């Protein structure tokens, strides 16, 4: 299962990226098996890049050299209380 979203490219105004919201599979070779489909969807929709975020550090070892680490996203919970 894969859920995709077409989003604005944050680096190039007017360009689009395909963002992988979630991808789930029981296969060990899921990336190599399903990436061609995801890339075709991106191409058909006119996306310039495919992006996803993950907290799993193992992605660097399992992706091909086409991929690069772009950034890490840090998130904090909103706490109750006054604004300081």
N, C-alpha and C positions, 0 to 999 in steps of 0.2 A: 504494500500500500504506500502511496506517495501523495502528499498534498503540496501543491505548488501555488505560488502567487507571483503575479507580474508586478514588480515594484520599480519606482524611479531609481536610476543609478545615482548614488549620492555624489559621485565624482564628475559626472558629465550631464549637465542639464539637457533634458529632452530624450536622453537614452534610457533604455529599460533593461532591467535584470530579472532573471527568473530566480525566485527565492524558494528554496526547498524548506517548507515549514516542518514537515515530518516525513520520514521514510522508515518503514518497518518491513523486515523480512526475516524469515527463518534460515535463509540460505547463507552459507559462509562467503559465497562469491557475489553477494547482492550488488555491490557497487559496480563491478565489471559486467554483471548480467543486466542490470537495469539502467545504467547510465546512458547507453545509446538512446533509449526511449526518452529520458529526461532531456537529453541534448536535442533530440528532434523536436520536442515540444518547444524548447527555447528558440530554436531556429524558426519554427513555424510562426511563433508569436513575435518574432523580431527582437528578441532579447540579445543583449550584447554579452552578458556574463551570466553564469550560474553561481549562486551564493548559498551558503548555509552556515549556521552557527552550531557549535557543539562544545560541551565542557569536557569531552573525552579527549585526552592527549594522544591517544593511539591513531587518530586520523592522519597525522603526519607520516606515519609508517605505512598506512594502508592505501593512501591515494597515490595516483601516478604523478610524475613530475610536471604534468600540466597544471596542477593545483599549486597555489601558494597561500601561505598564512597571511591574511590581510590585517586583521585586528582581533583583539579580544574584548568582549563586552562585559563590563562589570555592572552588577545590579544590586540595589539595596532595597529593603522593604521600607515602606512608608510607616513611620512611627506615629503614635498618638502624641499630642502635645502641641505646644506653641511653636510658631516659626521663630527661629533665632537669627 
